[in-house]
Amino acid sequence: MFRRDASMRVRRRKQARAELNRLFGNPDSVLAIHYSCESFYGRTDGSSPRITSIAVRNLATGQTNSFALHQLAERDKKLNPLDIEDSYNELEKKMLKEFYDFVERHGNCIWLHWNMRDINYGFAALAHRYKVVGGTKPVEIPESQMVDLARLLAALYGVGYIGHPRLPKLIEKNKITDAGFLTGEEEAAAFEAKEYVKLHQSTLRKVDIFANIAERTHDGMLKTNAKRKEIYGSEFVYWLDLCQEHWVFSLLATVGSIASIIGLVLFFK
């Protein structure tokens, strides 16, 4: 059982590292995404939460595109919060159309997200809301082009790599700037209070944080609470991994291989 668990741990970690290398092999084609919405709770009528803002950040350039109800309201000269509320469906439809137009223009990109996995909160929820407000068929993003950073970190460091809630704890552990950051519950409360700018700033901050965490992970600089055994499965696997990755060990292995080949040539000469 121990060997099987360790083997699974090694395989998951290897797959996660390959995924991370895929992201940073072409970071210009990676887009970090986050969106905010109404509260999931207390919806006795069975309706889905309204989407309030979406932020998309290019992993290489840091260029960020945003889509938000209050931005569209400003264009339509509806800056009064009551006017915005009266036009929610119209504004949400326009916002999601602009988002899906953006998705269509970036069809080959990889979408880096945090737990956007289902109809409750995820790409499926965005597509569902677009249909609810009268939008045409949303552009489909292939599952192979979605990378969940939350699951990637768990695969790399083990499920106990940080406390709960994981994202705030990870931000604190790594001293990442979190000005404007709101939890999901705080974002929902900000929408109820019609604090649209505050809500949007949190959405923008989160895609910046996701990119920051991904970069630190790729560089081997992310701080976690994980112990070696939790990460590698055993001390033996840790040392084996170190030997495979460190350039000194790689150089020694290469020199050893060359020496072996030369030895065989001389032996059979």
N, C-alpha and C positions, 0 to 999 in steps of 0.2 A: 504493500500500500504506500509506504513512504517513497519508494523508488518511482512508483507510478505518479504520485502527486508531484514529485520533484521534476519528473519528465514533462508533465503537463505545464508546470510553472516555467520551465525552460522554453518550451514551445510557444507559450503565450507571450513571453518576454521577447523572444526572437521575432515573432510576427509583429509585435508592437514597435520594435526598433526598426524593422523594415518599413513599416508604415510611416514612422517619423522621418526616416531617410527619404522616403518618397515625397513627403511634404517639402522638405528643405532641399531636395534635389532640383526643384523648380518652384521656388516660393512666389514667383510672380503670378503663378496660376493657382494660388491658394487664397481663399477668402474666409476670414473669420466672421461668423455671423451670430447675432443675438437679437431677440425681439422681446418687447414688453407687451403685456396684455392685462385685461381685467382680471379680477380674482377668479380662481377656479371654484371657490367655495360659496355656499349659500345660493346656488343657482337652481332654485326650486322649479323653474319653468323648463329646465332641460336645455336651455340655450348655451351655445359655446361662448367662451370669453372673447370679447372684441380685441382685435390687434390694435395697438396704439402707436407703436414705433418700431422700426427695424434699422439696425446698423450693420454695415458690411465693411470690413477692413482688409486691404491687401496685405498679405504677410510680408512681402518684400519691401514695398514702398511706404506702407503706413497710410496710404491714401484711403480715406473713408467716405463711403456714400451712405446717406441716411434717408429714410422715408418715414414721415411722421404726420399724424393728423393735424397738429397745430401749424406745421409748415404749409400744408395745403390750404388750411383755413386762412393763413396770412395771404396767400396768393389770391384766394377768393374773397378777400376783404371781409373775413368773418373772425376778427380778432376777439370779439366779445365771447367769453367762455360759454354763455348761454346760447349764442349763435352756433358755436362749435358743437355743443351737445345736441342741438336740434338737427344738425347735419351729419351726425355720426356715420350713418350708412353710406351716404354719398361720399364723404371724405375717406372712409375706410376702403371703399371700392376703388377710388382714384389712387390711393396710396398703394394698395396691393397690385393694381395694374402696373404702376410705375416699377414696383419691385420685380414683378414677373417679366416685364420688358427688359430689366437689367439682367435677370437670370438668363433670359434667352440670348442676350448678347455675350454672355460668359458661359456658354454651354460646355466648354472643356475644363472649367475650373473645378477644383476640389473645395468643398465647403467644410470648414473646421468649426465645430459647435460644441456646446456644453449641454448634454442630456436632451437634445432636441430629437426625441426618438419615437414619439407616438402622437395619436390624435388629441391627447390631453395637452401636451406641449411638444411641438415639433414641426417638421416640414409638412406633415399630414394635416396639422392644425391650421397652418397658413393656407394650404390649398382648400381646406374645408371652409374657412371663413370667406375666402374669395368667392366661392360658389354661393355661400349664404347671402352675400350682399349683391349678388347678381352678376358676378364676373364670368367671363367665358372660361373655357378649360384652361387651368393653370399649367405652366410649363413644368414638366416632370424632371426632377433631378435624380439621376440614377443612384441607387444605394452605394455603388462602388465609388461614387464621388462625394460621399459623406463620411467625415471622420469625427467621431465623438472623442473630444479631448479628455473628458472625464473617464471614459472606459480605457483610453490609451494609457493614462497615468496609473490606473489600477492594474493594468496588465504589466506595466513596467516595474512598479514598486510594490505590488501586493495591495489587497483591498484595505489594509489597515495603515496605509502610508500617511494618512493625516486624519485628524478628528472630524467630527460633523458639527456644523455644515461644512463640507469640504472646501468649497471655493473661498469663503471668508477666512477659514483657518489657513489655507494655503497662501492667501494674500498676506496675512499677518506674519506667517512663518518666514516668508521671503522678503518682507518689508517692501512690497509693491505698492506704488502710489494708488490710493483708492478714493481720491477726492471725487465726490458725486456718486459713489457706488451705493446702490440700494439693493436690499434683498428682494426676492420675488414678491413677498408680502408687502414690503414697503413701496415697491413699484405699483402694485395694485391699489394701495391706499393713496398714492400720489395721483393716480388717475381719477379716483373717486373725488379727491379734493380739487380736481381740475388744475393740478400743478403740472402742466404739460411739458414745460421746459425742463423742470427738475427731473421728470420721468425720462425725457429724451437724453439728458446728460448722463444718466445712469446707463442707458443702453449703449451710448457711445463709449463710456468708460469700460464697460465689460468686454467689448471686442478688443480694446487696447490691452486689457489684462490677459485675455486668452492668448493673444499674440506673444505677450511677454512671457507667459508661462511656457508656451510651446518652444520659444527660443531658448529659454533657460534649460529646458528639458533636453533639447537637442545638443546644447553645449555642455551638458553634464553638470550644470550649475544649480539646478533646482534643489532646494532644501526640503526634506520630508522627515517624517518620524520613523520611516521604515528601517528595520535592521537588515543586516546582510542576509540572514536566513529567510526573511520575508520576501526579499527581492530575488534572490538566486535559488532558494530552495535548500541549499546546503553550502558549507564553507568550500567544499571541493569544487562545486560549480562556480563559485565566486572566483577562485584562483585560476580555474581553467578559462573563464571569461576574460580575466585580466590578462592572461598570457596571450589570448587570441587578439585582444584589442590594442594593447600597449605597443608602441612602435619599437621599443627596445626588444621585446620578446619576438615581435614579428621579424625584426632584423636578424636576431640570433637564429630563428627558425629558417630564414632564407639562407643565411650563411651555412647553417648545418646541412641544408638540402644540397647546396652547391658543393660542399666538401664531400658529401656522400657520393654525388655523381662523379666528382673528380676521382675519388677513391676507387669506384667501380671501373672507371675507364683505365686507370693505372693497373688495376688488378687483372683485367682481361687483355691488357696490351701485350 
